[in-house]
């Protein structure tokens, strides 16, 4: 009996080591793809910044900020539930539910754009206003992209996802350079930037249809199953969709306020600064989440310590980001002038403050991955509302005093960093409580 128990324990240890190695291999694949995609974008950014003016970047940032308010609710975040079902049939129902919702959102957005175009007079989107009619189409492609991406994650096809990210980055950057050479205007920059989502959606769809184990993607699903999944995962539109929208509003606020009160040039400086800091962060956090979330799900099912996993992931993210973000915080203006050209000095000043917010956001990502597992979606929604109100308050100083744009940006970054740290601390407390209850369940089983 003792020998059998020893062998059984030894077998479990082998499986656990194998799973850890597989997890880190998956992380390495996704991170490599994200790093190469970002390397292409960063390497070509100095060329693009010399072809387009800060005002053109401001128009791009403003347009994308408005589009970003719609993106998070394109599927009412049902697409995030595709990974959760145990059976592929239920997952396929979630896919179709997400796509149907995006069609409705697209139609509603078209009506809103027609009304806006009919009754608006003289606004700061005038140079690219005609492109608003592409937004409904972009919403559909955004939904296809989100759904296809989650299906790739469900099938653990990290290598292909990484390859597609690299292709998309290369095509998008090349298109911007081409537009800058032949027509360096706000209109052309926004137009070619809109191509990124359709390219990603098409490539992911083709990759999913290359799977020989099924005839076609997305697999058909009966209407009854679609209705059932809408009810089963109702917490996503009830909690996660409002949270995502509030988060998008929070991210878009500084740029929209800068564009409205300080003009397109100030918005352009913020756009470049936010792109240089935010794009690598988004790719890195997304890459970690794509692998870390399924790992956390497995850990919660097996009664493992989620708190330890969250802390380890946060520590790794902090160690990776502290040196580059610290360099930007200390020498942002010099670095931006050197890399992007003399006219981008002010963007470097913005980046000094935004690097603090970027660092805390990056470290917090591991905590956010645990929110669905810890049943904290409602709590996270409350946090996002409170955080957005506080950040809006920090930006509202622009309404009461004639101050340079760097002041609201600094207050925004400090407020966001503090709220990020507080929420991560709360996630750690809740994960410890979850682990205690989960370990008792595992022992009982």
C-alpha positions, -999 to +999 in steps of 0.1 A: +000+000+000+028+024+009+046+016-024+014+022-043+008+055-025+044+066-032+041+057-069+008+076-071+023+107-055+053+104-078+030+102-109+011+133-098+044+152-094+055+142-129+021+154-143+024+187-124+060+194-136+049+186-172+020+210-169+042+238-156+067+232-184+039+233-210+025+265-194+059+283-196+064+270-232+030+285-241+039+318-224+072+318-243+055+313-277+029+340-271+054+364-257+078+358-286+050+365-311+039+396-292+075+409-289+082+404-326+049+421-336+057+450-312+093+452-324+081+457-360+057+485-348+083+502-327+110+499-353+089+516-379+073+542-356+102+567-360+096+566-398+058+571-394+062+599-369+084+618-394+058+614-422+028+626-402+023+657-381+012+657-344-022+670-356-026+639-378-017+616-349-042+636-328-070+629-353-060+592-354-060+590-316-094+608-313-110+586-339-097+554-323-107+566-288-143+570-300-141+536-318-127+521-286-159+530-268-178+507-291-153+478-294-157+465-258-194+460-262-194+447-298-203+412-284-215+424-250-183+405-239-200+371-245-169+363-266-149+362-234-170+332-223-160+310-253-131+294-234-152+284-204-176+256-216-164+220-213-181+210-245-174+224-280-211+225-288-218+250-261-188+270-271-201+271-307-234+285-293-215+313-276-197+321-308-230+326-327-245+345-299-215+369-300-218+374-337-255+380-337-251+406-310-224+424-330-248+426-360-274+444-338-247+467-323-235+475-358-270+485-370-275+507-339-242+524-345-251+531-381-283+549-370-263+569-345-237+579-370-264+591-395-280+612-368-246+626-358-236+635-393-270+651-400-272+673-370-236+680-361-220+714-370-183+722-369-166+696-347-131+684-341-136+652-361-143+672-393-112+660-412-121+623-408-159+625-402-167+607-434-148+576-422-174+572-394-195+553-418-169+525-418-174+521-380-204+496-383-183+474-406-153+476-382-176+465-353-185+433-372-149+426-379-140+434-343-165+408-332-152+382-356-117+390-343-126+386-307-145+354-313-119+338-334-092+348-310-110+332-281-115+300-302-077+299-309-071+302-272-096+275-264-078+252-289-044+262-274-032+273-309-007+299-295+019+295-322-005+304-350-019+333-330+016+347-325+024+343-363-008+362-372+001+390-348+034+394-365+018+395-400-008+421-389+019+444-374+040+442-406+011+449-429-004+477-408+030+495-404+038+492-441+004+506-450+010+536-428+043+543-444+028+540-478+001+564-469+026+588-454+047+589-486+018+594-510-008+612-489+005+624-454-029+635-441-051+628-411-077+611-434-052+586-449-036+578-415-070+570-399-081+550-430-051+526-431-052+522-393-087+509-396-074+480-417-057+463-387-089+447-373-102+432-406-067+418-413-066+401-379-102+388-382-096+373-417-063+357-408-077+341-376-108+329-395-086+312-421-064+296-394-095+282-377-108+268-409-075+251-416-083+226-387-089+193-404-110+180-374-140+201-384-157+209-417-161+247-411-158+274-386-178+286-369-196+253-363-234+255-365-254+258-333-292+255-328-311+286-317-322+268-285-286+263-275-277+299-283-306+311-261-295+288-233-259+301-234-272+337-233-289+330-200-261+308-186-234+335-192-256+364-184-231+378-159-208+388-188-232+414-203-245+424-168-211+429-152-182+425-176-197+446-205-204+477-184-170+473-168-153+471-202-172+501-214-163+521-183-127+510-187-127+522-223-142+555-213-115+559-187-088+551-212-103+575-238-110+604-215-076+621-214-072+620-251-107+633-258-103+661-232-070+670-247-084+672-282-114+693-271-096+718-248-060+718-261-064+710-298-053+681-321-015+686-316-017+680-278-039+649-286-012+638-311+015+640-284-006+619-261-014+594-289+022+588-297+032+586-260+003+563-252+011+541-283+047+537-274+039+528-238+005+513-242+008+491-273+037+469-258+018+468-225-015+457-242+003+430-262+023+417-232-007+417-208-029+400-235-002+374-242+001+367-205-037+366-200-043+343-230-021+316-213-025+326-177-063+326-176-066+289-187-039+280-163-058+297-134-089+279-145-071+246-143-056+255-109-090+264-095-104+231-107-076+211-091-076+229-058-041+246-064-031+279-048-043+307-071-028+334-049+007+321-054+002+320-092-011+356-092+018+368-072+044+350-093+029+364-125+028+399-111+064+396-100+075+384-135+056+412-152+071+438-128+107+424-134+103+425-171+089+461-172+108+480-145+139+487-165+124+500-198+096+520-180+121+533-155+142+546-184+112+564-199+103+579-165+138+593-161+146+604-196+113+605-216+118+639-234+154+631-245+144+596-257+114+608-277+134+636-293+161+612-302+139+585-316+109+603-331+122+637-340+125+671-324+088+680-326+079+651-303+096+665-272+062+672-254+052+636-260+082+625-240+071+647-211+037+630-212+054+596-212+073+603-180+040+603-161+022+577-181+051+552-175+040+550-138+004+542-148+017+517-174+038+499-148+009+495-123-015+484-151+009+458-162+014+443-128-023+444-121-030+422-152-024+390-133-050+400-107-076+409-134-072+375-149-085+360-117-116+381-115-140+357-132-126+327-113-129+345-079-165+356-088-155+392-086-172+406-117-196+427-098-169+439-075-147+448-104-176+467-120-179+488-089-142+494-088-141+505-124-169+530-118-152+544-087-118+545-105-133+563-135-150+589-113-117+596-095-098+598-128-124+621-143-121+643-112-084+645-117-089+656-153-117+681-145-091+706-133-089+716-170-124+730-167-116+753-138-081+766-146-061+774-177-032+749-172-009+732-196-021+697-207+007+680-188-010+688-155-042+668-161-021+640-176+000+638-144-030+638-121-047+611-142-016+589-141-012+592-103-048+585-096-049+555-119-018+540-103-031+543-068-065+527-077-046+499-096-025+491-065-055+491-042-075+467-064-046+443-068-043+442-030-080+433-027-077+406-053-049+390-033-071+390-002-100+374-021-077+348-038-064+337-003-100+332+009-109+314-023-079+290-019-089+281+016-124+272+005-112+255-026-087+233-008-115+221+015-136+211-015-107+193-031-100+174+001-136+164+005-136+151-031 
